Amino acid sequence: MSRLGLERLKRLLKEEEGIRLEFKEARKALPRNLFETICAMLNRDGGDIILGADDNGNIIGVEQSEIENMVTNLVNLSNNPQKLDPPFILFPQTYEIEEKWLIHIQVPASSQIHKTANTVFNRSNDGDFKVIQPQQIAEIYNHKTTHYTEGIIYPALRFEDFKADLFPKIKNLIRSYNYNHPWLALNDQQMLEKAGLWKRDLKSAQEGYTLAAALLLGKDEVIQQILPYYKIDALVRIKDIYRYDDREYIQTNLIEAYEQLMTFVGKHLPDKFYLEGDQRVSLRNKIFREVVANLIVHREYMNAYPCTFIIYADRVEAENANNPHGEGQIDPKRFAPFPKNPAIVKFFMQLGRVDELGSGVLNVNRFIKEYAGSDTPQFIEGNVFKTIIPIAKDKIEGAIEGAIEGAIEGAIEGATQPVKEKLALLLKAIAENEGKKVPDYAAVTKIPVSSVERYIKQLKDANLINFSDRSTLLGGYYLTNEMKQKMKETTQDTS
C-alpha cells in the first residue's frame, strides 16, 4: 500500500464526481458498466475510478475476500481486445480506509480511440455516453492526432527496424516487475500490438508502427532518420559553469537512454542510503529515477527544443519540450496528473520504471528533504517543462557512495535495480572494511550468505574487487586499484 497513493485517494473521496472522477459501488464483483467508464476516460482526458464508494464519495467498501479476484479480472479484461479494443493494461491499487477496502483505478488519457462491446464511449461531466455518429468519432480522432504526436503512423517502419537485443531485456524487466504479466506469453510482434505501438488509422486507413514504437525500440539510425534533432544532452557544470566538466550525448532508444542517463547520475551525483521500513534504499535512485523517467516519457518529441539534464554544484536542472496541460509551478498537493505520451508511459509502467501517474512529483517531494536538506524541488509547466532538484553540497561520504553506485551502473549490465542496490551495499561494506570474508559481509549488510557469494562473483567479474591473502592466513576481499582510484578522484572533486 503506497502512502502517497493513500493520501491522494483520501483527497479524491472529498471531491465531487466529474469528467475525471467516478465513484462506483462494487461489493463483490466489478460493476457491469465499469468498462464503459474506462473506455470513456481513455478516449477523453483520463481520470480516476474508485470502486467501493457511492456517488457522493461515501465509503461502502469492497468485500475483502473478493478483492484479489476483482483485481485479477480487471487486469485480464483490460488486456482482452474483446472487452477493450485496443487493449490498455491497467494497474488497480487496493487501500484500506476506516476498516473498509477500496480499489483505485487510475486511467490515463490514451493516444488511441478505444471501444468496449464494439462501441466507442466518451466522457462528460454527466458521465459516459455512446459515440455513434462518424463525425463525433472523427472529432475524438482529430483531438488525439493533434495532441498526441507519439501516435503518428510510419507505414514504412518495419519490425526489422527495431533493435533485436532489446526484446529479451524488456521481457526480463517485465518479469522482474510482474512474473505473471500477460505480455510474457506473447511473441515480440504481438507484444508491440498489445502495447499500442502498432495501430490502424480509422480516417486515412493507414496502418503500421508509430512514432512511440520507433522511439522506444528503434535502431539509432532509424530514430535519427525520423527525428534528426533528437538527443538528450547531459552535462556537469560544477567547476566550469560556462562549458562543462563532463558530457554525455545520448541519441539512442528510450529504453537504453534511461539506463545511460541513470548511469550518468550515478557517476556524478552523491547518494545517501536510508531505511524505508527495514529496507535500506538509495535516496538518489528514488529521486532521480522519477526525474529521468519523467524527462523521457513526457517530452514532446515533434518539437526540436533540446532536452537537457545539467548537474550544478547545488542543483540539477532538466528541460524538455512540452505539450502543456497548464501553466506555472506545479503544486504537489493539488495537481492532476496528465500523460503527454500515453503509449510511452504505458510501456515504461510495464517495465516498472514508472509507477502510477503523478508519482514522480510526489516521490521527489517526499524524499528530497532527506537527500538534500531541502523540501523545495520545482516542477514548472509550460511549452518547456523545467525541473529543478536541489542537491546537498560538500558531501564527501555521499560522493564516495556515488562513485560506488556509478561503478556498478557502468560495469554490471542486465542487473535489476534492486540487485544493483544490494551490490552497492556490499561494495560499500568491503570499501569500509577490507580483508573480510563472506560471512562477515553477510552479517554487516544483512544479506544472506548465498546472495553475498553470488554478488561477490559479479563484483569480481566487473573488476571492482579481488581476493587476496596479503593480511590474513585465509585471505579476504579488497577493492581493486581501479576502484580505489575512482573513489580517490571523486573525493578530490568533492573537497
SVG drawing of the C-alpha trace seen along z (x, -y; Angstrom):
<svg xmlns="http://www.w3.org/2000/svg" viewBox="-25 -31 75 51">
<polyline fill="none" stroke="black" stroke-width="0.4" points="0.0,0.0 1.5,-3.3 1.4,-6.1 1.3,-8.7 -1.4,-6.8 -3.5,-6.6 -3.2,-10.3 -4.3,-11.1 -7.2,-8.6 -8.4,-10.4 -8.3,-13.7 -10.3,-12.3 -13.0,-10.9 -13.7,-14.5 -14.2,-15.8 -17.4,-15.6 -17.8,-13.2 -16.9,-14.9 -15.3,-14.4 -12.1,-12.9 -13.6,-11.2 -16.1,-8.4 -17.3,-6.5 -18.8,-3.1 -20.3,-0.6 -18.7,2.8 -19.1,5.1 -18.5,8.5 -17.8,8.0 -16.8,5.5 -19.7,3.2 -21.3,4.1 -20.7,0.6 -17.1,0.3 -15.5,0.7 -17.8,-1.9 -16.3,-4.4 -12.7,-3.1 -13.3,-3.4 -14.7,-6.9 -11.8,-8.1 -9.2,-6.6 -10.9,-8.5 -11.2,-11.8 -8.7,-13.1 -8.2,-10.1 -9.3,-10.1 -9.7,-8.1 -12.3,-5.4 -12.9,-4.4 -14.6,-1.1 -16.3,-0.7 -17.8,-4.2 -21.2,-5.7 -22.0,-8.6 -21.1,-11.1 -17.8,-9.5 -19.1,-7.8 -17.1,-4.6 -19.2,-1.5 -16.3,0.9 -15.4,4.0 -15.6,7.4 -12.0,8.3 -12.4,11.9 -13.3,10.8 -10.6,8.1 -7.9,10.4 -10.4,11.9 -11.7,8.5 -8.2,7.0 -7.1,10.1 -10.3,9.9 -9.8,6.2 -6.2,6.7 -7.1,9.6 -10.1,7.9 -8.1,4.7 -5.7,6.9 -8.6,8.6 -9.5,7.0 -13.0,8.5 -13.6,6.3 -11.4,3.3 -10.2,2.7 -7.3,1.9 -6.3,3.3 -4.8,1.0 -3.5,2.8 -4.5,1.1 -2.9,1.4 -5.6,1.1 -4.4,0.4 -6.1,1.6 -6.4,-0.5 -7.9,-0.1 -9.7,-3.2 -11.9,-3.1 -11.5,0.7 -13.1,0.9 -11.4,1.8 -11.4,-0.3 -10.0,0.3 -8.5,-2.7 -8.1,-2.6 -6.0,-5.3 -7.0,-5.6 -4.6,-7.7 -5.7,-9.5 -4.8,-7.4 -3.4,-8.4 -5.8,-5.9 -9.6,-5.5 -10.9,-2.6 -14.1,-0.6 -15.9,1.7 -18.6,4.1 -17.7,2.7 -18.9,-0.7 -17.0,-3.9 -17.7,-5.9 -16.7,-9.4 -16.9,-11.3 -18.6,-14.4 -19.4,-15.9 -22.7,-14.0 -21.0,-10.6 -20.3,-8.2 -22.1,-8.4 -22.0,-6.3 -20.4,-7.9 -22.3,-6.6 -22.0,-9.3 -18.9,-9.0 -18.4,-12.8 -18.2,-12.5 -15.7,-9.7 -13.7,-11.8 -13.7,-14.7 -12.1,-12.4 -9.6,-11.2 -8.6,-14.7 -8.1,-15.8 -5.8,-12.9 -3.9,-13.3 -3.1,-16.9 -2.4,-16.4 -0.6,-13.0 2.1,-13.1 3.5,-9.8 0.7,-8.1 1.8,-9.2 2.0,-6.2 5.0,-5.5 3.9,-2.9 7.4,-2.2 8.6,-1.4 9.2,2.4 9.8,4.8 13.4,5.2 14.0,1.5 13.8,2.3 16.9,3.4 16.5,7.2 18.6,7.4 16.1,5.1 13.3,7.7 14.9,10.2 15.9,7.2 12.3,5.9 10.8,9.2 13.3,9.7 12.4,6.3 8.7,7.1 9.2,10.5 11.1,9.0 8.3,6.5 5.4,8.9 6.2,12.5 2.5,13.1 2.3,10.3 0.2,11.3 2.7,9.9 5.2,12.6 3.1,15.2 3.2,13.2 5.8,13.1 7.6,9.8 5.3,8.6 2.2,9.4 3.6,7.6 4.1,4.4 0.5,4.6 -0.8,5.1 1.3,2.1 -0.5,-0.1 2.7,-0.6 1.1,0.6 -2.3,-0.8 -4.7,-1.4 -5.7,-5.0 -9.5,-5.0 -9.5,-8.1 -6.8,-7.5 -6.8,-3.7 -3.0,-3.8 -1.6,-1.2 1.8,-0.4 4.1,-1.1 4.0,-4.5 6.5,-7.2 6.3,-5.8 7.4,-2.4 10.4,-4.0 11.4,-5.9 11.1,-3.0 12.8,-0.3 14.2,-1.8 17.8,-1.3 19.8,-4.5 20.0,-5.3 16.2,-4.8 15.4,-7.2 17.8,-9.8 16.0,-9.5 12.6,-10.2 13.8,-12.8 17.2,-14.2 17.3,-16.6 16.6,-14.0 19.1,-13.9 19.5,-14.2 22.4,-16.4 23.6,-15.5 26.2,-17.9 28.2,-18.5 28.8,-22.2 30.5,-22.4 34.0,-23.6 33.4,-25.1 29.9,-26.6 30.1,-28.1 31.1,-24.9 31.2,-21.6 33.3,-19.3 31.7,-16.1 29.2,-15.5 27.1,-12.6 25.4,-12.9 22.6,-10.4 21.0,-9.6 19.5,-6.1 16.2,-4.4 14.3,-5.4 14.9,-2.1 18.7,-2.5 18.6,-6.3 17.0,-5.8 19.8,-3.5 22.6,-5.8 21.2,-8.8 20.9,-6.9 24.5,-5.8 25.4,-9.5 23.5,-10.3 25.3,-7.5 28.7,-8.7 28.3,-12.4 25.7,-12.7 26.2,-11.9 24.0,-9.4 22.6,-8.8 21.3,-5.4 18.5,-5.4 16.0,-2.9 12.5,-2.7 10.9,-0.3 13.6,2.3 14.9,1.9 18.0,-0.1 17.5,-2.0 19.2,-4.6 17.7,-8.1 19.5,-9.2 17.9,-6.4 14.5,-7.0 14.5,-10.7 16.3,-10.6 14.6,-7.5 11.5,-9.7 13.2,-12.8 14.8,-10.8 11.7,-8.8 9.5,-12.0 12.1,-13.7 11.8,-10.8 8.1,-9.8 6.6,-13.3 8.7,-15.0 7.0,-16.4 9.2,-14.7 8.0,-16.6 9.4,-19.8 13.1,-20.4 13.8,-22.2 16.8,-20.4 16.4,-18.2 19.0,-18.9 20.0,-17.4 22.5,-19.6 24.2,-18.9 25.4,-22.1 27.1,-22.2 23.9,-22.8 21.1,-21.6 20.1,-19.6 18.1,-21.3 16.3,-19.4 14.4,-20.8 12.3,-19.2 9.8,-20.4 6.3,-20.0 2.7,-19.9 1.4,-21.8 -1.8,-21.0 -1.5,-24.1 1.0,-26.8 3.3,-27.6 4.7,-25.8 3.0,-22.5 1.6,-22.2 2.1,-18.6 -1.0,-18.8 -3.4,-19.9 -2.1,-18.9 -4.0,-16.4 -1.5,-14.1 -1.9,-14.1 0.2,-11.9 1.8,-13.6 2.7,-10.4 0.3,-7.7 1.7,-4.8 5.3,-5.5 4.1,-6.0 2.2,-2.7 5.3,-0.9 7.5,-2.2 4.9,-1.3 5.1,2.4 8.8,2.3 8.5,0.9 10.3,-2.3 7.2,-4.5 4.7,-3.9 1.2,-5.5 0.7,-8.8 1.9,-11.7 4.2,-9.6 7.3,-11.4 6.3,-14.8 5.0,-13.2 8.0,-10.9 10.6,-13.7 8.8,-15.9 8.7,-13.0 12.4,-12.2 14.1,-15.5 14.5,-16.7 16.3,-13.5 18.5,-13.7 19.4,-17.4 18.2,-19.0 15.6,-20.9 12.0,-20.5 11.7,-22.8 12.0,-20.9 10.4,-22.8 8.3,-21.4 7.4,-24.2 4.8,-23.5 4.9,-25.4 5.9,-25.0 9.2,-24.0 8.9,-21.8 11.6,-22.6 12.6,-20.5 14.9,-21.9 16.1,-19.5 18.3,-20.8 21.3,-18.7 23.5,-18.8 26.9,-20.3 30.3,-19.1 29.1,-15.6 32.3,-13.6 30.7,-10.4 27.9,-10.7 30.3,-11.3 32.1,-8.1 28.8,-6.2 28.1,-7.9 31.4,-6.6 30.4,-3.1 26.9,-3.4 28.4,-4.8 31.0,-2.0 28.2,0.6 26.0,-1.1 28.9,-1.3 30.3,2.2 27.4,4.5 24.8,4.9 21.5,6.7 21.0,6.5 17.7,5.2 17.7,2.0 17.2,3.9 20.2,6.2 22.3,3.1 21.4,1.6 22.5,4.8 25.7,4.8 26.3,1.2 25.6,2.0 28.1,4.9 30.8,3.0 30.5,0.1 30.9,2.7 34.0,4.0 35.4,0.5 34.8,-0.3 36.4,2.9 38.6,4.7 40.1,8.2 37.0,9.8 35.2,12.9 31.7,13.8 30.1,14.4 31.5,11.1 30.0,9.1 26.7,11.0 26.4,10.0 27.2,6.4 24.8,6.0 22.1,8.3 22.2,10.1 22.0,13.9 25.3,15.7 24.2,17.4 23.4,14.0 26.6,12.4 28.6,15.2 26.7,14.5 27.1,10.8 30.8,11.1 31.3,13.1 29.6,10.3 31.8,7.7 34.9,9.7 33.9,10.3 33.4,6.5 37.0,5.9 35.7,3.9 37.1,6.3 39.6,9.1 40.6,11.8 43.9,11.6 45.6,13.3 48.0,10.4 46.9,9.7 45.3,12.9 46.1,16.6 43.0,17.5 42.6,14.2 39.8,11.8 38.2,9.3 39.7,5.9 38.9,3.2 40.9,3.3 43.3,0.4 41.0,-0.8 38.1,-1.1 40.2,-2.8 41.3,-5.4 37.7,-6.2 36.9,-6.8 40.0,-8.9 39.1,-11.1 35.6,-11.5 36.8,-12.6 39.2,-15.1 36.4,-16.6 34.1,-17.0 36.6,-18.5"/>
</svg>
